Amino acid sequence: MKHYLDFEKPILDLQRKLEELRQHPETHSLGLSFDEEIGHIEAKIEETRRQVFTNLTAWQRVQLARHPKRPFAMDYARATFNEFSELHGDRLFSDDRAVIGGFATVGAHKVMLIGTQKGRDTKENILRNFGSAHPEGYRKALRLMKMADKFRLPVITLIDTAGAYPGVGAEERHIAEAIAVNLREMMTLGVPIIAVVIGEGGSGGALGIGVADRVLIMENAYYSVISPEGCAAILWKDRGAAPKAAEALKITAKDLLELKLVDEIIPEPFGGAHNNPQLIANTLKEHLVRNLDSLKTMGATACLRTRYEKFRAFGHFTEAKSA
């Protein structure tokens, strides 16, 4: 069953009208032939789709980033990469299924692939903890990154999480420390790192695998220090103000590129990545291979220097002179 978002309702209404007309052709307008009326509605559907998806608000893009049919990290592991061999466990506590990782190839490049993984249904969401990792998830990711560094393999991370898990158990096992260690260690890895925000990029949960030489973001993904609902609850005391918060946070791909917080936007199929999973998988592969080819020409010293400079350049501000 296809899932429609609120802002897609005009398209859905027209598609239902088209389906009814095809099932009951005797109801078509007498002023037009049946084929003419079908063509008219189909043209109206395409025009409505164009109007809707070329004028998306920040909140509508957040909704697309959370679309239940959107490809997840494991989907890309199968469609974009070859020979993915998953590795498990952090060798300290347990195996966090919200984080996946292992050896893979993309194009001619052997890589270490790491990503946050959501679930499609209730059972899988419980298994994956809705894509919100525990400390052991970040420690597993770090173990795999260090393995990649040892074998001189580039690291690719796929980010799709509302944030790290904020529960009591995660706090007891030091979630903040686990993320902080990842930030420090990723800054010093001597291999190329590419991070891709494929859906939600929420807070430190995303940044815990997001320190990279190249940060890419899909057209309808978002990357933010806090969710729009969380921001709305703090600033307006009303989660219903999430659309206003989404605009204010500047979390869309276009905003982030203008702010130089990401390096590239990966275009999605019209209507979102879920409308053509194979096309977006191929597009992701093209961007990854091109960036890996570019980073391969840089030595480890140059990579470390430019990575450091990249993140040090974030957060510029100016102070007004006092009167």
N, C-alpha and C positions, 0 to 999 in steps of 0.2 A: 504493500500500500504506500502510495506516494505521500510524503509529508509536506504540507504547505505552511508557509509562514503568514502572519497576519497581513503583511504588505503585499502578498501575492494573491490576495482575494480577488481583485479585479480580473486577473488572468484565469483563476479557477472558475469564476462565474462564466466567462466566455467559453472555456473548455467544456464546461457542463452543457452549455447551450448548444455547442457544436455536436457533442455526443448525443444529446436528445434529438437533434435534427437528423443525425445519421440513423438513429434507431426508429424514428417516426417521420419519414420524409413527407408524409401527407400534411404535416403541420407547417411546411415552409411557406414563406410569403408568396402570394399569387403574383406580385409585381415582378418577381425575379425567378429565373429558372433555378432548379435545385442546385446545379453545379455552381451557378453564379452566387447563390446565397452561401454555399459552403466556402467558396473562395473569399467572399467578403468577410466572413467570420474569421477565417484563418489569417487574413491580412490584419484584421483588427487585433487578434491575439498577438501577432508578431510586433505590431506597433505598440501595444500596451506593455509587452515585455521589454521593449527597447526603452520606453519611457520610465518604467519602474527601475530597471537595473542600471541605467545610466545616471540616475539621480538618487542613489542610495545615501541615506543619512548614516552617521557614525553608528547609531544604535541598530540600524538595519544590518550593517556589516557585522556587528557583534552577534546578531541573531544568525547570520549565515555562518559565522565562525563556529557556532554551537550546533549547527544543523545535524540532526541525528544520523543522516545518511552521508555526511561528509567523510571522505577517506581519512582513516586514522594511520598512525605510524606503521602498524603491521601491514596495512594495505599497501603502503609505499614500499615496505621491505620486500614484498612479493612482486609488485608491479614495476617499480623503478630500479630496484637492485636485483642482482643475481646471487645465487649461492649463499643466501643468508643463513648463518648457523648461529642460533641463539645460545647465549651463555647465561648462567643463572647464579644468583647468590652474591652476597657482599663479603663472605668469609668471616663475618663478625656476628651476625644475628639471624638473618633469614633472607629469603628471596622475595623482593617486593615486585609484584606483578604489574604495578603501575608504571614501572620502568622496564623497557625491553632493550636488549643490546646483544651484539655479537659481530662476528666477522661477516663481510659481504663484499661484493664487487659492484662497481658502477662504471660502465664503459670499460676502459682498460685499467681502472684504478682499483686496487685492493684497499678496503677501508674498514674502520671500526664504526659500526652504525649503532647509535644510541637514541632512544626516543621515549616520550611519555605516551602511554596508551590508555585510551578510554574503552568503554564497553558498549555494545550495541543493544543489549537487553539488560533486564534487572540482574540476572545471574552473573553475566559477564561484568557488569558495572560493579557489583560487589567484589568480584575477583580482582578487578583492576582498581578498586577504590575510587571509581569515577575519574581516574587519571590523576589523582592527587597522591603524590609519592610520600612515603615515610622516610625517615633518615636512612634506613637501609637501602632505599632506592637510589639516593644520591651517592651513598658509599659504594654501591654496585657500579654505578656509572663511573665513579672515580677509579675503581679497580680496573675497569675495562679501558679507560683512557690511559692509565699508566701502562697497561699491557700494550696498547697501541703505540705508545711512546717507545717502549722497549723494542718493538718490532718495526719501528719507523713507518707506521701506517697512519694516514690522515684520519681524523675523527670527524664524523658527520652526526649532528644531533638534530632530531625532529621534535619540535616543541609544540605540545598541545595539552595544556593543563590550566585549570582555573587557579591553581596555586598549590603549594605544598600542603600536606594534610596538617590541620591545626589541632588535632586531638591530644588528649592527655598522654597517651602512649608515645606519640611523636615527640612531645615536649620532654618526656622522661628520658627518651633516647637522644635528645639534643638535636632537634631538627635545624635550629638556627646555626649551630656549630657545623653540622654536616654541609649545609649550603655554603657557609663562609669558607670552609676548607676547599670546596670545589672551586669557588671563585679564585682563591689564591693559587691553587694547583693548575687550573686551566690557563691562568696567565703565564705559567712557566713551562707548559708543555712544549717540547721542541719539534712538534709535528704540526702541519696545517690543520686548522679547525674551521669547519663551516657549520653554522647554526641556521636552521630554517624554522620559522614560525609557521606551522601548517594550519593552525586553528586558533585556539586560545593561547595567549602568552601572558599568564597571570603572575605578577609579583615575583618574589624570590624563588618560587617554585619553578618558574620559567628560567630565570637568570642562573639557577643552579646548574644548568647545562647550556647556558647561553653565551658564555665568554668565548669569542671566536674571532678569527682573522676576517671572516666575511659573515655578516648577518643578513640573511635573506628573509623575506616575508611574503606570504601569498596575498594576493590582491584583496581577499575578503577575510583575512586573519586580523587579529589585533594583538598589541603588545603593550602592557600597562603595569604600573606600579600597584594598582588595585582594580578590582572589578568595578564596572559602572554602578552596580547595586551597592557595593560597599562604600564607594565614594558618596553616593546619594544619601545613604543612611547616616554618614558622618556629617556631611555639610548641610543637608536639607532635612535631616531626621525623617526621611521618607524614601524608601526604596523605589517608590513609583517615579521618582525623579531621575531614574537611571538614564533615560534618553538625553536629558539635559547634561548629566555628568559625562556621558560618552562624548558629547561634543566638546565639553570643556577640557577633558583629559588629553585630547589630541592623540588618540590611540590607533587611528587607522593607518594603513600602509602608506597612503599618500602623505599624511601629516608626519609620520616617522621618517620618511625619506627626506622631506623638506627640512626636518630638524637634524638630519644626519645621524640618526640613531640606528638606522638600518642602511644597508648598502645597495640592495636591489629589491624590486617588486617582481614577483613571479605572477604573470597574468593567468587568470583562471578562465575556464570556459564560461560562456555567457550564462548567467543565472547561478553561477557558483560551481565549485569543484565537484559537487555531488552529481551534477548533470552530465558529466563526461569523465569518469574516474581514470580511464585509460589515457585520455588526452592530457590531463593534469599530471599524471605519472610520467608521461613522456616529456612534458615541459620541465618538470622538476629535474629529470635526468639531464636534459640539455644544460640547464643552469649549473648543476653540480659539476658536470664534466668540464665545462668551460672554466669555472672558478678553480677547480682542482688543477687543471692544466696551467693556469696562471700562477697559482701558489707554488706549484712544483718547481718553477724556475727560481723561486726565492730560497735562499739558504736559511738555516735555523736561526741564525743571529738576526737576519733581516726580519724574519717572521716575528720573533719575540719583540724586537724594537717597534715595529709598526703596530703590533697588537697592543703594546703598552701605550703608545702615543694615541691610538684610536680611542681607548677607554678614558685616558686622561683628558681628552678633548671634550668629553661630555660635561654638561652642566655649567656652561659659561653663564655669567650673569654680570650685570653692571650695577653700581651703586650710585644713587642720586646724590649730588653734592648738597650739603646742608646750606640753608640760606644764611 
